[in-house]
Amino acid sequence: MRVIRNPRDFYAGALFIVIGAATILLGSRYTLGTAARMGPGYFPRILGILLIVLGGLLVFRAARVSGARIPPFRWRPTLIVLGSVVLFGAIVRPVGVALSTVILIVTASAASHEFRPRESLVAGVLLAALAVGVFVVGLQLQLPIWPGQD
C-alpha cells in the first residue's frame, strides 16, 4: 500500500480525474467527428482525457514527493465569496455592470485576511472597465452599464 506524502496533490489529482471522467461521460452524447472536422463532442473528450492524465500525474507525484498537510477548511471566506457572486447576480440589472463589478470585487476581496480596501477598489474599477469592454461593448450583451439605463 502506498502512502500519500502530499495530500494537496493527491486530492487535486483525484478531483481532476473525477472532473475529466464526468466531462467525457457528459460529452459522449455528442458526435465526436474527426481531427479535421471536429464534432461538438471532440473538445469535451480531449479536455476530459487531458484532465485525467494531469490528475494521474498529480496522484503519482503525491506518492513520491512530500508536501504540506491540508489546512482546516474555513467557511467564512467561502461564504463571503459565494455571497458576493450571488449579490452581483441580483444587482447587475438594476445597478449596472460597472458598479456591480466593483461591488463584487471589493466584497469578495474582504474574504482575505490580507484585505486592503484601496487596492481592492482600484482592482474593482479596472476589472469593471474590462467587464464593460468585453461584455457590453465587445460581445454586445444587453446589460446596462450604469443605474437607470434599462
N, C-alpha and C positions, 0 to 999 in steps of 0.2 A: 504494500500500500504506500502511495506517495504522500508526502507531507506538503501541505500548502505553505510555502515560505513567504509568499507575497499575496495576502488576501485581496488587496485592491486590484491587482492584475487578474487574479482568478475570477473575482466576481464581475469585473468589467468584461473579461473574455466570455464568461458564461452568458452575460446579458447580450453581447454581440452575437453569439451563436443563436440564442433564442430569437432575437430580432431578425437575424438573417434567415432562419428557418421559417419564421412567420411570413416574411416578405416573399420567399419562394412559394410557400403554400398559398398565400393570397394572390400572388401573381400568376399562379398556374391556371387560373380561369381564363387568362388572356392568351391569344395566339403568340407563339414565340417568334416566328419569322426567321430570317437569316441575318448574317452579319451585314450583307449588302442591302437587305430590305427588311429592316427591323420591324417587328410587330409590337403591339402595346405591352406584351409580356416579356420582351427581351431585356429591357433595362432593369425591371424588378428582380429578375432571376440573376443577372450578372451582379447586381448590387448585393443580393442575398448571399451569393457564393463568396463574394469578397468579404462580407461581414463574417461569415462562418470561418473563412481562412484566417482573417485577422483575429477573431475570437479564439481560434485554436492556437495561434501563436502566443497570445497572451496567457492562455491557460497553461501551455507548455512552459512559458517563461516563469510563471508563478511557482512552478515546482523547482526551478533551478536558481532563481535569484531572490535573495532576501529583500524584504521590503517592510514598510511601516504597517502597523496594525490599522484597522479601520476605526476612526474615532466614533464616539456615540452619535447617533442621529439627533439633529437639532430641529425641532418642529417650528420654532419661531421664524427663522429665515425662510423656510419653505412656505409657510402660510403667508408671510408678507409678500413674497414674490408672486405666488399664485393669486393672492388678493389684488395685487396691483394690476395683473393681467386681466382679471375679471372686471376691475374698476375701469380699465381702459376700454374694454368692450362695451361697457354700459354707458360711457360718456363720450365715445368718439363721434357719434352723430350730433348730439346737442352742443358739444363744446368745440368740436373740430379736431382735425388730425394734429395740428401743430401743438395746441395746448394739452391735448390728451396724451401726446407722446412725451412732452416734458413732465407731466404729472406721473406717467408710468415710470420713467427713468428715475426721477427723484424718489418716488415711493419704493421702487424695487431696490434702489441703492441703500435705502435705510435699513435693509436686512443685514448689511455687512457691519462688522464691528469696526471697520476702517472708514465708515461713512463720513464724508466731508460735504456739507451742503453746497458750497460754492462750486466744487468740482463736479458734483452730480448735476447741478443746474446748467453749467457750461456744456457738459456732455449731453444733457437733455435737449438743449437748444440746437446743438449741432446735429443730433440724431433726428430731431423734429424737422429740420431743414432737409435732411436726407430722405426722411419718410415722405415729406410733401413732394420732393423732387421725383422720387421713384414711383410712388403710388398714385398721386394726384396728377402730376404733370406727365411722367413717363408712361405709366400704364393706363392713365385716364380713368381711374376709378371714380365713381360718383360719390365722393366724400367731401364734406365741407372742410375748408382749411381753417376757418375761424368760426366762432359762435355766430349764429344768425345768418349763415349763408346757405340755408336749405334751398 
